[in-house]
Amino acid sequence: MQDESGRRVTTTVRRRCNPRWRNTLHLFAWSSTNHCSCARAYYDLCRERGDTYATAMRKLADKWIKIITAMLHENRPYDDQKYVEALRKHGSPVYKKRFIRQKRTLSHEGP
């Protein structure tokens, strides 16, 4: 939360939320960057845009909340291919970043 008074701007952590859920989502987002290439691409994109580590993790956690909510509404398990196809269809910069990174790593492997 931001508190502005004249020229002074301070940012504080929101205390009215459940700290256990906040910590769980932070850890989930961090863990997903190691296991999901789309999550890692989104995190890298946030960092390139100038977000701090904590802000990028919060944004990634918010992204996962949206995905999990959609999974619950549709009563379906997570399907990475479906998510990647939706990113491609909408021209997402996350999709572009993910596949540009894969092409770079593939071109550096082997002779």
C-alpha positions as CSV (number, residue, x, y, z in Angstrom):
1,M,0.0,0.0,0.0
2,Q,1.2,3.5,-0.8
3,D,0.9,6.5,1.6
4,E,1.4,9.8,-0.1
5,S,1.8,13.1,1.7
6,G,3.1,16.1,-0.2
7,R,6.4,15.0,-1.7
8,R,6.8,11.9,0.6
9,V,5.7,8.5,-0.7
10,T,6.1,5.4,1.4
11,T,5.2,1.8,0.6
12,T,4.2,-0.7,3.3
13,V,3.1,-4.3,3.4
14,R,-0.6,-4.8,3.6
15,R,-1.3,-6.2,7.1
16,R,-5.1,-7.0,6.6
17,C,-4.4,-10.2,4.6
18,N,-3.8,-13.7,5.8
19,P,0.0,-13.9,6.2
20,R,0.0,-17.7,5.8
21,W,-1.7,-17.5,2.4
22,R,0.6,-14.6,1.4
23,N,3.7,-16.7,2.3
24,T,2.2,-19.8,0.6
25,L,1.5,-18.0,-2.6
26,H,5.0,-16.4,-2.6
27,L,6.6,-19.8,-2.2
28,F,4.3,-21.3,-4.8
29,A,5.3,-18.6,-7.3
30,W,9.0,-19.0,-6.5
31,S,8.8,-22.7,-6.9
32,S,6.9,-22.4,-10.2
33,T,9.8,-20.4,-11.7
34,N,11.9,-23.5,-11.4
35,H,9.4,-26.0,-12.8
36,C,7.3,-24.0,-15.4
37,S,8.9,-22.2,-18.3
38,C,5.9,-19.9,-18.7
39,A,6.2,-18.8,-15.1
40,R,9.9,-18.2,-15.5
41,A,9.3,-16.2,-18.6
42,Y,6.6,-14.1,-16.9
43,Y,9.0,-13.5,-13.9
44,D,11.9,-12.5,-16.2
45,L,9.6,-10.2,-18.1
46,C,8.5,-8.4,-14.9
47,R,12.1,-8.0,-13.8
48,E,13.1,-6.6,-17.2
49,R,10.3,-4.1,-16.9
50,G,11.9,-2.8,-13.6
51,D,9.9,-4.7,-11.0
52,T,11.6,-5.7,-7.8
53,Y,11.9,-9.4,-6.9
54,A,9.0,-9.2,-4.4
55,T,6.8,-7.3,-6.9
56,A,7.5,-9.8,-9.6
57,M,6.7,-12.7,-7.3
58,R,3.4,-11.0,-6.3
59,K,2.4,-10.5,-9.9
60,L,3.3,-14.1,-10.7
61,A,1.2,-15.3,-7.7
62,D,-1.7,-13.2,-8.9
63,K,-1.3,-14.8,-12.3
64,W,-1.5,-18.3,-10.7
65,I,-4.5,-17.3,-8.7
66,K,-6.3,-16.5,-12.0
67,I,-5.3,-19.8,-13.5
68,I,-6.3,-21.8,-10.4
69,T,-9.7,-20.0,-10.3
70,A,-10.3,-20.8,-13.9
71,M,-9.4,-24.4,-13.2
72,L,-11.9,-24.6,-10.4
73,H,-14.7,-23.0,-12.5
74,E,-14.1,-25.3,-15.4
75,N,-13.5,-28.3,-13.1
76,R,-10.4,-29.3,-15.1
77,P,-6.7,-30.0,-14.2
78,Y,-4.0,-27.6,-15.2
79,D,-3.0,-28.1,-18.9
80,D,0.2,-26.3,-19.8
81,Q,-0.4,-26.8,-23.5
82,K,-3.8,-25.1,-23.3
83,Y,-2.2,-22.2,-21.4
84,V,0.6,-21.8,-24.0
85,E,-1.9,-21.9,-26.8
86,A,-3.9,-19.1,-25.1
87,L,-0.7,-17.1,-24.8
88,R,0.1,-17.6,-28.4
89,K,-3.4,-16.8,-29.6
90,H,-3.4,-13.4,-27.7
91,G,0.1,-12.5,-28.8
92,S,1.4,-12.4,-25.2
93,P,5.0,-11.2,-24.6
94,V,5.4,-14.1,-22.2
95,Y,4.9,-16.5,-25.1
96,K,7.4,-14.7,-27.3
97,K,9.9,-14.6,-24.4
98,R,9.5,-18.3,-23.6
99,F,10.1,-19.5,-27.2
100,I,12.9,-17.0,-27.9
101,R,14.7,-18.4,-24.8
102,Q,14.2,-22.0,-25.9
103,K,15.6,-21.2,-29.4
104,R,18.7,-19.6,-27.8
105,T,19.3,-22.5,-25.5
106,L,18.8,-25.0,-28.3
107,S,21.2,-23.2,-30.6
108,H,24.0,-23.2,-27.8
109,E,23.6,-26.9,-27.2
110,G,25.9,-29.3,-29.1
111,P,28.2,-28.6,-32.0
